[in-house]
Amino acid sequence: MNQNYTLEFHTVLVRLAGFAMSEGAGEKLLALQPSLNESQCRNNMHETTEARKMLDAVGNPPLAMMKELDPILSMVRQGVMLFPEQLVSISQFLSSCRRMKAYLRKSEFLNVDIAFYGGAFHELNELHAEIERSIRNGMVDSSASPALHQVRRKLENAAAAVKTKLADILRRNKAWFADGYVTTRSGRFVLPVKKEYKNQVDGTVIEASGTGSTYFIEPASVRKLQDEITALQLEEEDEIRKILCALTALVEEQIVEIEQNRGHMETLDFIFAKAKLSAQMQAIPVPLTTDRRIIIRQGRHPLLKQESCIPLDFQLGGDYQGIVITGPNTGGKTVALKTVGLLSLMAQSGLHVPAAEGTSFCMNNAVLCDIGDGQSIAENLSTFSSHLTGIIQILERTTDETLVLLDELGSGTDPAEGMGLAIAILDELRRKNCLFVATTHYPQVKEFATQSKGLINARMEFDRDTLKPLYSLSIGEAGESCALHIAERLGFPPHMLKRAYAEAYKPNGTPLPEEAHRFDANAAVDAKPGRPAVPRLKKDAPQKSVQHGGQKFQIGDSVTVYPQKEIGIIFKRSDERGMLGVQIKGKKQFIKHKRLKLLVPATELYPEDYDFSIVFDTVENRKARHRMEKGHQPGLTVTYKEDHDS
């Protein structure tokens, strides 16, 4: 699988090449690949940064297009005489070199290394001046040589004499001629004689009109002058050829310097194209290290519209070599996966990335991914077979310096076997000690990530009220598919929801997501004639403490939440499912008791009969509770937002 196309790196390169002025630079940009040399990567990033600095401070550089330059120089090397338009191309290129040299000199105050390219350009002022003096308006000018000037003056005099004689004949015999002016045919001056008068004019018929009604005749009286003009024209052509050969020889004498200038111009074109892409994407330079760590702050996918792109915060490496992302379909998991991979490729190729300060990337010997449906018609492979074939190839190539990205791991086959394969693949990637990110829907895989060293869950946020994906990645918390919830919100019949719950969560050891308990098959239902039964929402069970591992959690206990190792405070005792309310950094969540470890009991933190509403309630809620204690208050409620852990 071509990772450049899967991650759309080739699309970035096409956009990048579009900023190049020269064909050579464009071809090199299209062939740009991540470097495997740390020093080279840093140098490439540094030159992009310097060019962007010059672009912002001094403006666009006067780069030359050089479209015809290489064929022209090739002709010179072969000894072929250059024509005026080709010499003009040489002159225009030399002018661009002079302007580029001035631009670089102007940029020296920025103290950037690229500015010193100015000293490498050859000005070739004498060659430029000679071409400019000799070629004007696309032709050899009369001032190019005294001989050419003299022969052209003779030509003008001879032509004027011919025109005078012919005009005199026209004036004396107007009835003989179809038009009242002198014209030319086959390079000779002629008169347009009517057919019936052709024998009245002594001379040679040079041409006849298409209808045969007009004959173009060269009168005998001007034949001698015409022959003189023909001879002078041959003399003119010979002199022009001498001048063009001399100019071509001058170009040949300076061809090494011209080719060096061409190389410098193409190099600068290559570098400034990267800077122009950086400016368009509002990108920044990022550090590259051999430490196995990726940190992305407010990263944006470069091919999405900025106004609709939700920035990505992401971190991988250190304590966690692998991240398992879960969440609903269309929630942005694949976009997050591609963003991580694409920005990594861009950074390692010396390109700025659209992200915020604090972003950094590690060097990878390869970015291997399996994303998309992958179905191969040519090889007669199903989607699952194609995915598995790709993953096998990825595992064969993966080392401890590889970044691996896997989308919808284990999908496309029997759920139980797909789940088993997904866990086996993750375990193998963990054994290979590479960095990897995978997306999945399997709850067992989430459990595996929770219990395995070096792995961590992440979820794509989802607005449960509007069914709108928020495209925001939250690392450290597992997500859920929200299928039952989405079905309910979309009007799925309640009795079918109950059946779906029973089939999905019948006793098989599968962990129950928070939403599933709302459709418990054992819950009481309201049955009314003519309409299906509707499941009742289960009410909170009487609060009680939970004994786990010798620990009894009480309100006010300070606990450690794993695997993030965050510190929280119990604000609600366990329900019948072992879910406790924990406030972490001001945010209330319901978390399984298995993920909690007692840090400091409430008895050591607070005095007896302490009013915990001071800790857990807002000022508005505390005032409301105080008023309620005095009696019933119509319309008054106490509310707080809860986030349920899966």
C-alpha positions in Angstrom: 0.0 0.0 0.0 1.4 3.4 -1.0 1.4 5.3 2.3 1.9 8.6 0.5 -1.5 8.2 -1.2 -3.2 6.7 1.8 -2.3 9.6 4.0 -2.7 12.1 1.1 0.9 13.2 1.3 1.0 13.2 -2.5 -1.8 15.8 -2.5 0.3 18.0 -0.3 3.2 17.6 -2.7 1.1 18.6 -5.7 0.0 21.7 -3.8 3.6 22.4 -2.9 4.9 21.9 -6.5 2.3 24.4 -7.6 4.3 27.2 -5.9 7.4 26.4 -8.0 8.3 28.8 -10.8 10.6 26.4 -12.6 9.9 23.0 -14.0 13.0 21.5 -12.4 12.0 22.7 -8.9 8.5 21.4 -9.4 9.7 17.9 -10.3 11.9 17.8 -7.2 9.1 18.9 -5.0 6.8 16.2 -6.3 9.5 13.7 -5.5 10.1 15.0 -2.0 10.3 12.2 0.6 10.9 12.1 4.4 14.6 12.0 5.2 16.1 9.3 7.4 19.0 11.5 8.5 18.3 13.5 11.6 20.9 16.2 10.7 19.5 16.5 7.2 15.9 16.8 8.5 16.9 19.6 10.7 18.7 21.4 7.9 15.7 21.0 5.6 13.4 22.4 8.3 15.8 25.3 9.0 16.0 26.4 5.3 12.2 26.4 5.1 12.1 28.5 8.2 14.7 31.0 6.8 12.9 31.3 3.5 9.6 31.9 5.3 11.3 34.6 7.4 12.5 36.3 4.2 9.1 35.9 2.5 7.4 37.6 5.5 10.0 40.4 5.8 11.0 41.2 2.2 8.2 39.8 0.0 8.2 37.3 -2.8 11.6 36.6 -4.5 12.1 37.4 -8.2 12.5 33.8 -9.3 12.9 32.9 -13.0 10.6 30.4 -14.7 13.5 29.0 -16.9 11.1 27.0 -19.0 13.2 27.1 -22.2 16.6 27.6 -20.6 17.8 23.9 -20.5 16.9 23.2 -24.3 18.7 26.5 -25.2 21.8 25.6 -23.3 21.8 22.2 -24.9 21.7 23.7 -28.4 24.7 25.9 -27.5 26.6 22.9 -26.4 25.8 21.2 -29.7 27.1 24.2 -31.7 23.7 25.3 -32.9 23.2 29.0 -33.6 20.7 30.7 -31.4 17.8 32.7 -32.8 16.8 36.2 -31.5 14.0 34.8 -29.3 16.3 32.3 -27.7 18.9 35.0 -27.0 16.1 37.1 -25.5 15.4 34.2 -23.1 19.0 34.1 -22.0 18.9 37.9 -21.5 15.7 37.6 -19.4 17.3 34.9 -17.3 20.4 37.0 -16.6 18.1 39.9 -15.6 16.3 37.6 -13.1 19.7 36.6 -11.7 20.6 40.2 -11.1 17.2 40.9 -9.4 17.6 37.8 -7.3 21.1 38.8 -6.2 19.7 42.2 -5.2 16.8 40.6 -3.3 19.2 38.3 -1.4 21.5 41.3 -0.6 18.5 43.1 0.7 17.7 40.2 3.0 21.1 40.0 4.7 19.9 42.1 7.6 17.8 39.1 8.7 21.0 37.1 9.3 19.8 34.1 7.4 22.1 31.7 5.6 20.0 31.7 2.4 20.9 35.4 1.8 24.5 34.4 1.1 23.3 32.6 -2.0 23.6 36.1 -3.5 27.4 35.8 -3.6 27.1 32.7 -5.7 25.3 34.3 -8.6 27.4 35.4 -11.6 26.1 38.7 -12.9 27.5 38.4 -16.5 26.9 42.0 -17.2 28.8 42.2 -20.5 26.9 39.3 -22.1 23.6 40.8 -20.9 24.5 44.2 -22.3 25.6 42.8 -25.7 22.3 40.8 -26.2 20.2 43.8 -25.1 22.1 46.1 -27.6 21.9 43.7 -30.5 18.4 42.2 -30.1 15.3 44.5 -29.9 11.7 43.7 -30.4 12.6 40.0 -31.1 14.9 40.8 -34.0 18.5 41.8 -34.7 18.7 45.6 -34.4 20.5 47.7 -37.1 22.9 49.0 -34.4 24.2 45.4 -33.9 27.0 46.1 -36.5 28.1 48.9 -38.9 27.8 46.5 -41.9 24.2 45.6 -41.0 23.3 49.3 -40.5 24.8 50.1 -44.0 23.1 47.3 -45.9 19.7 48.1 -44.4 20.1 51.8 -45.4 20.8 50.7 -49.0 17.7 48.4 -48.8 15.5 51.3 -47.7 16.8 53.5 -50.5 16.2 50.8 -53.2 12.7 50.0 -51.9 11.8 53.7 -51.9 13.0 54.1 -55.5 10.9 51.1 -56.7 7.8 52.4 -54.9 8.2 55.8 -56.5 8.4 54.4 -60.0 5.4 52.1 -59.5 3.3 54.8 -57.9 4.0 57.0 -61.0 2.7 54.2 -63.3 -0.4 53.8 -61.1 -1.1 57.5 -61.3 -0.8 57.7 -65.1 -3.0 54.7 -65.9 -5.6 54.3 -63.2 -8.0 52.4 -65.4 -5.6 49.5 -65.8 -5.4 48.6 -62.1 -7.7 46.8 -59.7 -6.4 48.9 -56.7 -4.7 52.2 -56.4 -1.6 51.1 -54.4 1.6 49.2 -54.7 1.7 45.7 -53.2 4.1 42.8 -52.8 4.0 39.2 -54.0 6.8 36.6 -53.3 9.0 39.3 -51.9 8.8 41.6 -54.9 7.0 44.9 -55.5 4.1 44.5 -58.0 1.1 46.3 -59.5 -2.5 44.8 -59.4 -3.4 44.8 -63.1 -6.9 44.0 -64.3 -7.1 40.9 -66.6 -8.2 42.8 -69.7 -5.2 45.2 -69.4 -2.5 42.7 -68.6 -0.9 43.1 -72.0 -0.8 46.9 -71.6 1.9 46.6 -68.8 5.3 45.5 -69.9 6.7 43.2 -67.2 6.6 39.8 -65.6 3.5 38.2 -64.0 4.5 37.2 -60.5 1.0 35.9 -59.4 -2.7 35.9 -60.3 -5.7 36.3 -58.0 -7.8 33.3 -57.1 -10.6 34.4 -59.5 -8.2 35.2 -62.3 -9.5 38.7 -62.6 -6.3 40.4 -61.4 -2.7 39.8 -62.4 0.2 41.0 -60.1 2.9 42.2 -62.5 6.4 43.4 -61.9 7.0 46.1 -64.5 10.2 45.8 -66.6 11.2 49.3 -65.6 11.8 48.3 -61.9 13.3 44.9 -62.5 16.9 46.1 -62.1 16.1 47.8 -58.8 14.2 44.6 -57.7 17.3 42.5 -58.4 19.4 44.9 -56.4 17.0 44.6 -53.5 17.2 40.8 -53.6 21.0 41.0 -53.5 20.9 43.4 -50.6 18.5 41.1 -48.7 20.9 38.2 -49.1 23.7 40.4 -47.8 21.5 41.4 -44.8 20.7 37.8 -44.0 24.4 37.0 -44.1 25.3 39.8 -41.7 22.4 38.8 -39.3 23.8 35.3 -39.3 27.3 36.6 -38.4 25.8 38.6 -35.5 23.8 35.7 -34.1 26.8 33.4 -34.3 28.9 35.9 -32.4 26.2 36.2 -29.7 25.9 32.4 -29.5 29.7 32.2 -29.1 29.5 34.7 -26.2 26.8 32.6 -24.5 29.0 29.5 -25.0 31.9 31.2 -23.4 29.8 31.8 -20.3 27.7 28.6 -20.3 29.3 27.2 -17.1 28.4 30.4 -15.2 24.9 30.4 -16.7 24.3 26.8 -15.7 25.6 27.5 -12.2 23.1 30.4 -12.0 20.4 28.1 -13.2 21.2 25.6 -10.4 21.2 28.3 -7.7 17.9 29.7 -9.0 16.3 26.2 -9.0 17.5 25.5 -5.5 16.0 28.8 -4.2 12.8 28.1 -6.1 12.6 24.7 -4.3 13.2 26.3 -0.9 10.9 29.3 -1.4 8.1 27.0 -2.6 8.2 25.3 0.9 8.0 28.7 2.5 5.0 29.7 0.4 3.2 26.5 1.4 4.0 27.3 5.0 2.5 30.8 4.6 -0.6 29.5 2.9 -1.2 26.9 5.7 -0.2 29.3 8.5 2.2 26.6 9.5 5.2 26.7 11.9 8.6 24.9 12.2 8.7 22.0 14.6 11.5 20.2 16.4 12.6 16.7 15.1 14.3 14.3 17.5 15.2 10.6 17.7 13.3 10.4 21.0 10.3 8.2 20.4 7.7 10.9 21.2 5.1 12.8 19.2 3.4 15.9 20.6 0.8 17.7 18.5 -0.7 21.0 19.9 -3.8 22.3 18.0 -2.8 20.4 14.8 -4.9 20.9 11.7 -5.2 18.5 8.7 -3.6 20.6 5.9 -6.1 19.5 3.3 -9.2 20.5 5.3 -10.7 24.1 5.3 -9.3 25.9 8.3 -12.6 27.4 9.3 -14.2 23.9 9.5 -11.1 21.9 10.8 -11.2 21.1 14.5 -7.6 21.3 15.9 -6.1 18.1 17.3 -4.3 17.7 20.6 -2.3 14.5 20.6 0.6 12.9 22.5 2.3 9.6 22.0 5.5 8.1 23.5 7.1 8.1 26.9 4.9 5.9 29.1 2.6 5.0 26.2 3.7 3.6 22.9 0.2 2.8 21.7 -3.2 4.6 21.7 -6.5 2.9 21.0 -9.1 5.4 19.8 -12.8 4.6 20.1 -16.0 6.5 19.4 -19.0 6.7 17.1 -18.8 6.4 13.3 -18.2 9.8 11.5 -16.7 11.0 14.8 -13.4 11.9 13.3 -11.2 8.9 14.3 -9.9 8.4 10.8 -9.2 12.1 10.3 -7.2 12.1 13.6 -5.3 9.1 12.4 -4.5 10.7 9.1 -3.5 14.0 10.7 -0.9 12.3 12.9 0.6 10.4 10.0 0.5 13.3 7.5 2.0 15.8 9.8 4.8 13.4 10.7 5.6 12.9 7.0 5.6 16.6 6.4 7.9 17.4 9.3 10.3 14.7 8.4 10.4 16.1 4.8 11.4 19.5 6.0 8.0 21.1 5.7 6.4 23.3 8.3 3.2 21.9 9.8 -0.1 23.6 10.6 0.0 23.4 14.4 0.7 25.4 17.5 3.9 26.0 19.5 4.9 23.0 21.6 4.4 20.6 18.8 7.3 18.2 18.1 7.9 15.0 16.1 10.2 12.0 16.3 12.1 10.5 13.4 10.5 7.4 11.9 12.1 4.9 9.5 8.6 4.5 8.0 5.0 5.5 8.6 3.0 2.4 7.8 -0.8 2.5 7.8 -3.9 0.6 6.9 -6.7 3.0 6.3 -9.8 2.9 4.1 -11.9 0.0 2.8 -8.8 -1.4 0.9 -10.9 -3.8 -1.3 -8.8 -5.2 -4.1 -10.9 -6.1 -7.2 -7.8 -7.0 -9.3 -6.6 -9.6 -6.7 -10.1 -10.8 -5.9 -9.7 -9.9 -2.2 -12.5 -9.0 0.1 -12.2 -5.9 2.3 -11.2 -8.0 5.3 -8.7 -10.0 3.4 -7.2 -6.9 1.9 -6.9 -5.3 5.3 -5.3 -8.4 6.8 -2.9 -8.7 3.9 -1.9 -5.1 4.4 -1.5 -5.6 8.2 0.7 -8.7 7.7 3.0 -6.7 5.4 3.1 -3.8 8.0 4.1 -6.2 10.8 6.9 -7.6 8.6 8.3 -4.2 8.1 7.8 -2.7 11.6 10.7 -2.0 13.8 11.2 0.0 17.0 11.6 3.2 14.9 8.3 2.8 13.0 5.0 4.7 13.3 2.0 2.4 12.6 -1.5 3.6 12.0 -4.4 1.1 11.8 -8.0 2.1 11.2 -11.1 0.0 12.2 -8.8 -2.8 13.5 -10.4 -6.3 13.3 -13.5 -5.1 11.4 -15.1 -6.8 8.4 -15.4 -10.3 9.9 -16.9 -12.3 12.7 -16.9 -9.9 15.8 -15.4 -12.5 18.2 -12.6 -13.5 15.8 -12.1 -9.9 14.7 -11.7 -8.8 18.3 -9.2 -11.6 18.9 -7.2 -10.6 15.8 -7.2 -7.0 16.9 -5.8 -7.8 20.4 -3.2 -10.1 18.9 -2.1 -7.4 16.4 -1.9 -4.8 19.2 0.1 -7.1 21.4 2.5 -7.8 18.5 3.0 -4.1 17.9 3.6 -3.6 21.6 6.2 -6.4 21.4 8.0 -4.7 18.5 8.2 -1.6 20.6 7.0 0.7 17.8 4.7 3.7 18.2 1.2 3.0 17.0 -2.3 4.4 16.9 -5.4 2.2 16.2 -9.1 2.8 16.0 -11.7 0.2 16.9 -15.3 -0.4 18.1 -14.5 -3.6 20.2 -15.1 -3.1 23.9 -12.7 -6.0 24.6 -9.9 -4.1 22.9 -10.6 -1.1 25.1 -10.3 -3.4 28.1 -7.1 -4.8 26.7 -5.7 -1.3 26.4 -6.7 -0.4 29.9 -5.0 -3.5 31.4 -1.8 -3.5 29.2 1.3 -1.7 30.0 2.3 0.9 27.4 -1.2 1.3 26.0 -3.8 3.9 26.6 -7.4 4.5 25.5 -8.6 7.7 23.8 -12.1 8.7 22.5 -13.6 11.1 20.0 -16.0 13.4 21.8 -19.7 13.2 20.8 -22.7 15.4 21.6 -25.2 12.9 22.9 -28.1 15.4 22.7 -27.6 16.6 19.1 -25.9 13.4 17.8 -23.2 15.7 16.4 -19.6 14.5 16.4 -17.3 17.0 18.0 -14.1 15.8 16.3 -12.2 16.3 19.6 -9.8 13.7 20.8 -9.7 13.0 24.6 -6.7 10.8 25.5 -7.0 8.6 28.6 -10.7 7.8 28.3 -12.3 5.1 26.2 -15.3 5.9 24.0 -18.4 4.0 23.0 -20.2 3.6 19.7 -23.4 5.1 21.1 -25.4 2.9 18.8 -28.3 2.3 21.1 -28.4 5.9 22.1 -28.3 7.1 18.5 -31.0 4.6 17.6 -33.2 5.9 20.4 -32.7 9.5 19.4 -33.6 8.8 15.8 -36.9 7.2 16.8 -36.0 3.5 16.8 -39.0 1.6 18.3 -38.6 0.9 22.0 -39.4 -2.8 21.9 -36.7 -3.2 19.3 -34.2 -1.3 21.4 -35.0 -3.7 24.3 -34.4 -6.7 22.0 -31.2 -5.1 20.7 -29.9 -4.6 24.2 -30.7 -8.3 25.1 -28.8 -9.6 22.1 -25.9 -7.2 22.4 -25.4 -7.6 26.2 -26.6 -11.1 27.1 -24.3 -12.8 29.6 -21.0 -13.2 27.8 -18.6 -11.2 29.9 -18.9 -8.1 27.6 -18.5 -4.8 29.7 -21.7 -2.7 29.6 -21.4 0.8 28.4 -23.3 3.4 30.4 -26.1 3.8 27.8 -26.8 0.1 27.7 -28.4 0.0 31.2 -31.2 2.2 30.0 -32.5 -0.6 27.9 -32.1 -3.4 30.4 -34.3 -6.3 29.3 -35.3 -6.9 32.9 -36.5 -3.3 33.5 -40.1 -2.7 34.1 -42.1 -1.5 31.0 -45.3 0.4 30.4 -47.7 -1.6 28.2 -50.6 0.2 26.6 -53.0 -1.1 24.1 -52.1 -0.3 20.5 -48.5 0.7 21.2 -45.3 -1.2 22.0 -43.9 -1.3 25.5 -41.5 1.5 26.4 -38.6 0.8 28.8 -38.6 2.8 32.0 -35.4 4.6 32.9 -33.9 2.9 35.9 -33.7 5.0 39.0 -30.6 5.4 41.1 -30.2 2.5 43.6 -29.9 3.5 47.3 -26.5 4.9 47.9 -24.0 2.6 49.5 -20.3 2.3 49.9 -18.4 -0.4 48.0 -15.8 -2.8 49.4 -13.0 -3.6 46.9 -9.6 -4.9 47.5 -9.9 -4.1 51.2 -10.8 -0.4 50.4 -14.2 1.1 51.3 -14.8 4.4 49.4 -16.7 7.2 51.1 -17.7 10.7 50.0 -14.7 12.9 50.4 -12.1 10.2 49.9 -9.2 11.3 47.8 -8.5 8.6 45.1 -6.0 7.9 42.3 -7.7 7.2 38.9 -6.0 4.7 36.6 -4.5 4.5 34.0 -4.1 8.3 33.8 -3.0 8.4 37.5 -5.2 11.6 38.1 -6.2 12.6 41.6 -9.9 12.9 42.3 -12.5 13.1 45.1 -15.5 10.8 45.6 -18.7 12.9 45.4 -21.2 10.0 45.1 -21.1 6.5 46.5 -21.2 3.4 44.3 -24.3 2.2 42.6 -25.2 -1.5 42.0 -22.8 -1.6 39.0 -19.8 -0.4 41.0 -19.8 3.1 39.4 -18.7 5.9 41.7 -19.0 9.6 41.2 -15.5 11.2 41.1 -14.7 14.9 40.7 -11.4 15.4 38.8 -10.2 19.0 38.2 -13.7 20.3 38.8 -15.2 17.8 36.3 -17.7 15.2 37.6 -17.4 11.7 36.2 -18.7 8.2 36.9 -15.9 5.7 37.0 -15.6 2.0 37.7 -14.4 1.1 41.2 -11.7 -1.2 39.7 -10.0 1.9 38.3 -9.8 3.6 41.7 -7.2 3.3 44.5 -7.7 5.0 47.8 -5.1 7.8 48.3 -6.3 9.6 51.5 -9.5 8.8 53.3 -12.1 11.6 53.9 -11.7 11.3 57.7 -8.1 12.6 57.3 -9.0 15.4 55.0 -12.2 16.9 56.5 -13.7 17.3 59.9 -16.7 15.2 61.0 -20.1 16.4 59.5 -18.3 18.5 56.9 -20.6 20.1 54.4 -19.3 18.6 51.1 -21.6 20.9 49.0 -18.8 23.5 49.5 -16.5 21.2 47.5 -18.9 19.7 44.9 -21.7 22.3 44.4 -21.7 25.6 42.6 -22.7 28.8 44.5 -26.0 28.7 42.7 -26.7 25.1 43.8 -25.7 25.7 47.4 -28.1 28.7 47.6 -30.9 26.6 46.0 -30.3 23.8 48.5 -30.4 26.2 51.4 -33.8 27.6 50.2 -35.1 24.1 49.8 -34.3 23.2 53.4 -36.7 25.9 54.5 -39.6 24.3 52.5 -40.9 23.5 49.0 -39.7 25.9 46.4 -41.8 25.6 43.1 -39.7 25.5 40.0 -36.4 25.5 41.9 -33.9 22.7 40.9 -30.4 21.7 41.7 -28.4 20.5 38.6 -24.9 19.5 37.7 -23.4 17.9 34.6 -22.1 14.4 34.8 -19.8 12.6 32.4 -20.2 8.8 32.4 -17.1 6.7 32.1 -17.3 3.6 29.9 
